[in-house]
Amino acid sequence: TLKPMVIRLWFGGGGRIVKSDIEKSSGDIRADQTLKAAASRVGAIPALPPEFIKEYRNKGVPVRFTVKPN
């Protein structure tokens, strides 16, 4: 089973994801790489308010994922 993962995302103008780092590994390098690739494919979250982007621009936002078996 995979451990919970945490990816930290940094946002730029328009909610564009400008950087992502795995902060807490799942214990499986392929799962971690898949999570990072998924963040890259999202590209942007345009609904983020400018105040949110400004507040977290330098420190990023941690996002936690837990994979549960079927």
Biopython code that builds the backbone (N, CA, C, O; Angstrom):
import numpy as np
from Bio.PDB.StructureBuilder import StructureBuilder

atoms = [
    (1, "THR", "N", (0.838, -1.190, 0.000)),
    (1, "THR", "CA", (0.000, 0.000, 0.000)),
    (1, "THR", "C", (0.875, 1.242, 0.000)),
    (1, "THR", "O", (2.016, 1.226, 0.461)),
    (2, "LEU", "N", (0.317, 2.303, -0.522)),
    (2, "LEU", "CA", (1.051, 3.565, -0.595)),
    (2, "LEU", "C", (0.774, 4.406, 0.642)),
    (2, "LEU", "O", (-0.343, 4.442, 1.156)),
    (3, "LYS", "N", (1.810, 5.075, 1.100)),
    (3, "LYS", "CA", (1.644, 6.022, 2.201)),
    (3, "LYS", "C", (1.016, 7.301, 1.647)),
    (3, "LYS", "O", (1.143, 7.576, 0.454)),
    (4, "PRO", "N", (0.340, 8.089, 2.490)),
    (4, "PRO", "CA", (-0.181, 9.377, 2.029)),
    (4, "PRO", "C", (0.952, 10.227, 1.459)),
    (4, "PRO", "O", (2.073, 10.214, 1.967)),
    (5, "MET", "N", (0.643, 10.957, 0.409)),
    (5, "MET", "CA", (1.622, 11.804, -0.268)),
    (5, "MET", "C", (1.261, 13.267, -0.057)),
    (5, "MET", "O", (0.089, 13.617, 0.082)),
    (6, "VAL", "N", (2.276, 14.109, -0.036)),
    (6, "VAL", "CA", (2.055, 15.552, 0.012)),
    (6, "VAL", "C", (2.887, 16.173, -1.088)),
    (6, "VAL", "O", (4.092, 15.944, -1.184)),
    (7, "ILE", "N", (2.222, 16.968, -1.922)),
    (7, "ILE", "CA", (2.917, 17.731, -2.954)),
    (7, "ILE", "C", (2.703, 19.208, -2.620)),
    (7, "ILE", "O", (1.602, 19.608, -2.243)),
    (8, "ARG", "N", (3.739, 20.002, -2.757)),
    (8, "ARG", "CA", (3.629, 21.438, -2.516)),
    (8, "ARG", "C", (3.576, 22.123, -3.871)),
    (8, "ARG", "O", (4.414, 21.878, -4.739)),
    (9, "LEU", "N", (2.574, 22.990, -4.042)),
    (9, "LEU", "CA", (2.368, 23.698, -5.305)),
    (9, "LEU", "C", (2.570, 25.190, -5.106)),
    (9, "LEU", "O", (2.124, 25.765, -4.114)),
    (10, "TRP", "N", (3.242, 25.802, -6.057)),
    (10, "TRP", "CA", (3.412, 27.253, -6.083)),
    (10, "TRP", "C", (2.637, 27.788, -7.283)),
    (10, "TRP", "O", (2.685, 27.229, -8.378)),
    (11, "PHE", "N", (1.925, 28.884, -7.044)),
    (11, "PHE", "CA", (1.078, 29.461, -8.079)),
    (11, "PHE", "C", (1.578, 30.827, -8.517)),
    (11, "PHE", "O", (2.107, 31.602, -7.721)),
    (12, "GLY", "N", (1.400, 31.100, -9.794)),
    (12, "GLY", "CA", (1.697, 32.404, -10.352)),
    (12, "GLY", "C", (0.399, 33.061, -10.789)),
    (12, "GLY", "O", (-0.688, 32.622, -10.413)),
    (13, "GLY", "N", (0.518, 34.116, -11.586)),
    (13, "GLY", "CA", (-0.643, 34.835, -12.071)),
    (13, "GLY", "C", (-1.654, 33.922, -12.749)),
    (13, "GLY", "O", (-1.288, 32.979, -13.451)),
    (14, "GLY", "N", (-2.938, 34.217, -12.529)),
    (14, "GLY", "CA", (-3.992, 33.441, -13.140)),
    (14, "GLY", "C", (-4.122, 32.033, -12.578)),
    (14, "GLY", "O", (-4.805, 31.195, -13.167)),
    (15, "GLY", "N", (-3.471, 31.760, -11.437)),
    (15, "GLY", "CA", (-3.558, 30.441, -10.835)),
    (15, "GLY", "C", (-2.683, 29.400, -11.504)),
    (15, "GLY", "O", (-2.850, 28.202, -11.274)),
    (16, "ARG", "N", (-1.750, 29.853, -12.332)),
    (16, "ARG", "CA", (-0.850, 28.932, -13.044)),
    (16, "ARG", "C", (0.099, 28.272, -12.056)),
    (16, "ARG", "O", (0.710, 28.947, -11.227)),
    (17, "ILE", "N", (0.223, 26.940, -12.147)),
    (17, "ILE", "CA", (1.158, 26.211, -11.297)),
    (17, "ILE", "C", (2.553, 26.424, -11.872)),
    (17, "ILE", "O", (2.845, 25.991, -12.987)),
    (18, "VAL", "N", (3.409, 27.090, -11.109)),
    (18, "VAL", "CA", (4.748, 27.420, -11.601)),
    (18, "VAL", "C", (5.824, 26.484, -11.071)),
    (18, "VAL", "O", (6.933, 26.433, -11.604)),
    (19, "LYS", "N", (5.488, 25.736, -10.009)),
    (19, "LYS", "CA", (6.465, 24.817, -9.435)),
    (19, "LYS", "C", (5.729, 23.805, -8.585)),
    (19, "LYS", "O", (4.694, 24.107, -7.990)),
    (20, "SER", "N", (6.281, 22.584, -8.532)),
    (20, "SER", "CA", (5.734, 21.572, -7.640)),
    (20, "SER", "C", (6.876, 20.719, -7.116)),
    (20, "SER", "O", (7.831, 20.427, -7.836)),
    (21, "ASP", "N", (6.767, 20.327, -5.862)),
    (21, "ASP", "CA", (7.766, 19.461, -5.231)),
    (21, "ASP", "C", (7.054, 18.425, -4.375)),
    (21, "ASP", "O", (6.085, 18.740, -3.683)),
    (22, "ILE", "N", (7.536, 17.191, -4.424)),
    (22, "ILE", "CA", (7.022, 16.164, -3.528)),
    (22, "ILE", "C", (7.590, 16.451, -2.145)),
    (22, "ILE", "O", (8.805, 16.435, -1.947)),
    (23, "GLU", "N", (6.721, 16.708, -1.212)),
    (23, "GLU", "CA", (7.139, 17.032, 0.150)),
    (23, "GLU", "C", (7.165, 15.784, 1.034)),
    (23, "GLU", "O", (8.000, 15.662, 1.930)),
    (24, "LYS", "N", (6.242, 14.863, 0.769)),
    (24, "LYS", "CA", (6.190, 13.611, 1.517)),
    (24, "LYS", "C", (5.924, 12.487, 0.525)),
    (24, "LYS", "O", (4.872, 12.446, -0.114)),
    (25, "SER", "N", (6.872, 11.589, 0.404)),
    (25, "SER", "CA", (6.798, 10.512, -0.575)),
    (25, "SER", "C", (5.794, 9.442, -0.164)),
    (25, "SER", "O", (5.536, 9.221, 1.019)),
    (26, "SER", "N", (5.240, 8.788, -1.175)),
    (26, "SER", "CA", (4.326, 7.666, -0.966)),
    (26, "SER", "C", (5.086, 6.388, -0.641)),
    (26, "SER", "O", (4.496, 5.403, -0.196)),
    (27, "GLY", "N", (6.386, 6.407, -0.861)),
    (27, "GLY", "CA", (7.188, 5.207, -0.722)),
    (27, "GLY", "C", (7.383, 4.481, -2.043)),
    (27, "GLY", "O", (8.083, 3.470, -2.107)),
    (28, "ASP", "N", (6.759, 5.001, -3.097)),
    (28, "ASP", "CA", (6.869, 4.408, -4.432)),
    (28, "ASP", "C", (7.235, 5.528, -5.403)),
    (28, "ASP", "O", (6.433, 6.433, -5.637)),
    (29, "ILE", "N", (8.426, 5.472, -5.962)),
    (29, "ILE", "CA", (8.905, 6.543, -6.841)),
    (29, "ILE", "C", (7.988, 6.759, -8.034)),
    (29, "ILE", "O", (7.810, 7.892, -8.480)),
    (30, "ARG", "N", (7.398, 5.674, -8.561)),
    (30, "ARG", "CA", (6.494, 5.822, -9.715)),
    (30, "ARG", "C", (5.230, 6.587, -9.339)),
    (30, "ARG", "O", (4.751, 7.416, -10.114)),
    (31, "ALA", "N", (4.691, 6.315, -8.160)),
    (31, "ALA", "CA", (3.505, 7.043, -7.706)),
    (31, "ALA", "C", (3.838, 8.520, -7.504)),
    (31, "ALA", "O", (3.054, 9.393, -7.876)),
    (32, "ASP", "N", (4.995, 8.793, -6.919)),
    (32, "ASP", "CA", (5.416, 10.182, -6.712)),
    (32, "ASP", "C", (5.582, 10.905, -8.049)),
    (32, "ASP", "O", (5.145, 12.047, -8.196)),
    (33, "GLN", "N", (6.203, 10.251, -9.011)),
    (33, "GLN", "CA", (6.395, 10.852, -10.334)),
    (33, "GLN", "C", (5.052, 11.092, -11.021)),
    (33, "GLN", "O", (4.870, 12.103, -11.700)),
    (34, "THR", "N", (4.114, 10.163, -10.843)),
    (34, "THR", "CA", (2.784, 10.320, -11.439)),
    (34, "THR", "C", (2.070, 11.524, -10.844)),
    (34, "THR", "O", (1.421, 12.280, -11.567)),
    (35, "LEU", "N", (2.183, 11.708, -9.534)),
    (35, "LEU", "CA", (1.562, 12.858, -8.880)),
    (35, "LEU", "C", (2.159, 14.159, -9.400)),
    (35, "LEU", "O", (1.432, 15.111, -9.684)),
    (36, "LYS", "N", (3.465, 14.199, -9.522)),
    (36, "LYS", "CA", (4.124, 15.414, -10.026)),
    (36, "LYS", "C", (3.715, 15.690, -11.478)),
    (36, "LYS", "O", (3.483, 16.842, -11.846)),
    (37, "ALA", "N", (3.625, 14.651, -12.293)),
    (37, "ALA", "CA", (3.198, 14.810, -13.688)),
    (37, "ALA", "C", (1.751, 15.296, -13.762)),
    (37, "ALA", "O", (1.415, 16.113, -14.619)),
    (38, "ALA", "N", (0.897, 14.800, -12.872)),
    (38, "ALA", "CA", (-0.503, 15.233, -12.855)),
    (38, "ALA", "C", (-0.602, 16.721, -12.535)),
    (38, "ALA", "O", (-1.394, 17.436, -13.149)),
    (39, "ALA", "N", (0.186, 17.185, -11.588)),
    (39, "ALA", "CA", (0.189, 18.615, -11.253)),
    (39, "ALA", "C", (0.629, 19.441, -12.454)),
    (39, "ALA", "O", (0.090, 20.519, -12.704)),
    (40, "SER", "N", (1.598, 18.939, -13.186)),
    (40, "SER", "CA", (2.081, 19.640, -14.375)),
    (40, "SER", "C", (0.989, 19.700, -15.445)),
    (40, "SER", "O", (0.834, 20.719, -16.119)),
    (41, "ARG", "N", (0.236, 18.614, -15.600)),
    (41, "ARG", "CA", (-0.828, 18.579, -16.613)),
    (41, "ARG", "C", (-1.992, 19.502, -16.260)),
    (41, "ARG", "O", (-2.658, 20.026, -17.153)),
    (42, "VAL", "N", (-2.243, 19.704, -14.967)),
    (42, "VAL", "CA", (-3.321, 20.611, -14.570)),
    (42, "VAL", "C", (-3.016, 22.002, -15.103)),
    (42, "VAL", "O", (-3.896, 22.679, -15.634)),
    (43, "GLY", "N", (-1.783, 22.418, -14.963)),
    (43, "GLY", "CA", (-1.358, 23.699, -15.529)),
    (43, "GLY", "C", (-1.762, 24.907, -14.716)),
    (43, "GLY", "O", (-0.905, 25.696, -14.317)),
    (44, "ALA", "N", (-3.075, 25.073, -14.455)),
    (44, "ALA", "CA", (-3.543, 26.260, -13.737)),
    (44, "ALA", "C", (-4.875, 25.963, -13.073)),
    (44, "ALA", "O", (-5.632, 25.090, -13.498)),
    (45, "ILE", "N", (-5.134, 26.715, -12.021)),
    (45, "ILE", "CA", (-6.437, 26.702, -11.360)),
    (45, "ILE", "C", (-6.914, 28.154, -11.394)),
    (45, "ILE", "O", (-6.690, 28.909, -10.448)),
    (46, "PRO", "N", (-7.574, 28.540, -12.489)),
    (46, "PRO", "CA", (-7.888, 29.951, -12.704)),
    (46, "PRO", "C", (-8.857, 30.553, -11.694)),
    (46, "PRO", "O", (-8.934, 31.778, -11.595)),
    (47, "ALA", "N", (-9.594, 29.752, -10.947)),
    (47, "ALA", "CA", (-10.562, 30.287, -9.990)),
    (47, "ALA", "C", (-9.919, 30.772, -8.687)),
    (47, "ALA", "O", (-10.609, 31.327, -7.832)),
    (48, "LEU", "N", (-8.613, 30.572, -8.527)),
    (48, "LEU", "CA", (-7.963, 31.020, -7.291)),
    (48, "LEU", "C", (-7.984, 32.543, -7.209)),
    (48, "LEU", "O", (-7.605, 33.220, -8.165)),
    (49, "PRO", "N", (-8.420, 33.082, -6.084)),
    (49, "PRO", "CA", (-8.429, 34.538, -5.950)),
    (49, "PRO", "C", (-7.008, 35.103, -5.875)),
    (49, "PRO", "O", (-6.107, 34.456, -5.342)),
    (50, "PRO", "N", (-6.813, 36.295, -6.403)),
    (50, "PRO", "CA", (-5.487, 36.922, -6.365)),
    (50, "PRO", "C", (-4.905, 37.014, -4.964)),
    (50, "PRO", "O", (-3.688, 36.921, -4.802)),
    (51, "GLU", "N", (-5.746, 37.195, -3.944)),
    (51, "GLU", "CA", (-5.264, 37.291, -2.570)),
    (51, "GLU", "C", (-4.624, 35.978, -2.120)),
    (51, "GLU", "O", (-3.611, 35.982, -1.420)),
    (52, "PHE", "N", (-5.223, 34.852, -2.527)),
    (52, "PHE", "CA", (-4.684, 33.534, -2.194)),
    (52, "PHE", "C", (-3.327, 33.351, -2.855)),
    (52, "PHE", "O", (-2.373, 32.907, -2.216)),
    (53, "ILE", "N", (-3.242, 33.692, -4.126)),
    (53, "ILE", "CA", (-1.981, 33.547, -4.866)),
    (53, "ILE", "C", (-0.899, 34.401, -4.220)),
    (53, "ILE", "O", (0.236, 33.953, -4.059)),
    (54, "LYS", "N", (-1.248, 35.633, -3.850)),
    (54, "LYS", "CA", (-0.267, 36.526, -3.232)),
    (54, "LYS", "C", (0.211, 35.967, -1.888)),
    (54, "LYS", "O", (1.403, 36.005, -1.586)),
    (55, "GLU", "N", (-0.720, 35.449, -1.086)),
    (55, "GLU", "CA", (-0.363, 34.935, 0.239)),
    (55, "GLU", "C", (0.557, 33.719, 0.154)),
    (55, "GLU", "O", (1.468, 33.580, 0.971)),
    (56, "TYR", "N", (0.333, 32.835, -0.821)),
    (56, "TYR", "CA", (1.077, 31.581, -0.893)),
    (56, "TYR", "C", (2.130, 31.546, -1.997)),
    (56, "TYR", "O", (2.729, 30.498, -2.240)),
    (57, "ARG", "N", (2.363, 32.657, -2.658)),
    (57, "ARG", "CA", (3.309, 32.697, -3.775)),
    (57, "ARG", "C", (4.703, 32.196, -3.391)),
    (57, "ARG", "O", (5.330, 31.467, -4.159)),
    (58, "ASN", "N", (5.184, 32.579, -2.224)),
    (58, "ASN", "CA", (6.555, 32.224, -1.830)),
    (58, "ASN", "C", (6.655, 30.925, -1.039)),
    (58, "ASN", "O", (7.678, 30.244, -1.105)),
    (59, "LYS", "N", (5.614, 30.571, -0.293)),
    (59, "LYS", "CA", (5.703, 29.371, 0.541)),
    (59, "LYS", "C", (5.006, 28.159, -0.047)),
    (59, "LYS", "O", (5.198, 27.046, 0.444)),
    (60, "GLY", "N", (4.208, 28.341, -1.080)),
    (60, "GLY", "CA", (3.518, 27.220, -1.708)),
    (60, "GLY", "C", (2.378, 26.697, -0.854)),
    (60, "GLY", "O", (2.199, 27.103, 0.294)),
    (61, "VAL", "N", (1.621, 25.797, -1.431)),
    (61, "VAL", "CA", (0.458, 25.211, -0.776)),
    (61, "VAL", "C", (0.643, 23.701, -0.714)),
    (61, "VAL", "O", (0.795, 23.063, -1.756)),
    (62, "PRO", "N", (0.635, 23.112, 0.487)),
    (62, "PRO", "CA", (0.737, 21.649, 0.564)),
    (62, "PRO", "C", (-0.609, 21.017, 0.232)),
    (62, "PRO", "O", (-1.649, 21.452, 0.727)),
    (63, "VAL", "N", (-0.579, 19.987, -0.611)),
    (63, "VAL", "CA", (-1.794, 19.254, -0.985)),
    (63, "VAL", "C", (-1.543, 17.782, -0.672)),
    (63, "VAL", "O", (-0.563, 17.197, -1.133)),
    (64, "ARG", "N", (-2.431, 17.194, 0.111)),
    (64, "ARG", "CA", (-2.257, 15.813, 0.568)),
    (64, "ARG", "C", (-3.135, 14.874, -0.252)),
    (64, "ARG", "O", (-4.301, 15.167, -0.514)),
    (65, "PHE", "N", (-2.559, 13.742, -0.654)),
    (65, "PHE", "CA", (-3.272, 12.708, -1.398)),
    (65, "PHE", "C", (-3.137, 11.390, -0.654)),
    (65, "PHE", "O", (-2.060, 11.050, -0.162)),
    (66, "THR", "N", (-4.226, 10.659, -0.577)),
    (66, "THR", "CA", (-4.216, 9.328, -0.016)),
    (66, "THR", "C", (-4.832, 8.386, -1.048)),
    (66, "THR", "O", (-5.950, 8.612, -1.511)),
    (67, "VAL", "N", (-4.108, 7.343, -1.403)),
    (67, "VAL", "CA", (-4.584, 6.354, -2.369)),
    (67, "VAL", "C", (-5.167, 5.187, -1.590)),
    (67, "VAL", "O", (-4.496, 4.567, -0.766)),
    (68, "LYS", "N", (-6.433, 4.904, -1.871)),
    (68, "LYS", "CA", (-7.097, 3.797, -1.189)),
    (68, "LYS", "C", (-7.347, 2.670, -2.191)),
    (68, "LYS", "O", (-7.784, 2.925, -3.313)),
    (69, "PRO", "N", (-7.072, 1.427, -1.793)),
    (69, "PRO", "CA", (-7.320, 0.309, -2.705)),
    (69, "PRO", "C", (-8.817, 0.130, -2.954)),
    (69, "PRO", "O", (-9.647, 0.491, -2.119)),
    (70, "ASN", "N", (-9.143, -0.430, -4.110)),
    (70, "ASN", "CA", (-10.555, -0.660, -4.461)),
    (70, "ASN", "C", (-11.197, -1.657, -3.545)),
    (70, "ASN", "O", (-12.378, -1.966, -3.698)),
]
sb = StructureBuilder()
sb.init_structure("model")
sb.init_model(0)
sb.init_chain("A")
sb.init_seg("    ")
for serial, (resi, resn, name, xyz) in enumerate(atoms, 1):
    if name == "N":
        sb.init_residue(resn, " ", resi, " ")
    sb.init_atom(name, np.array(xyz, "f"), 0.0, 1.0, " ", f" {name:<3s}", serial, name[0])
structure = sb.get_structure()
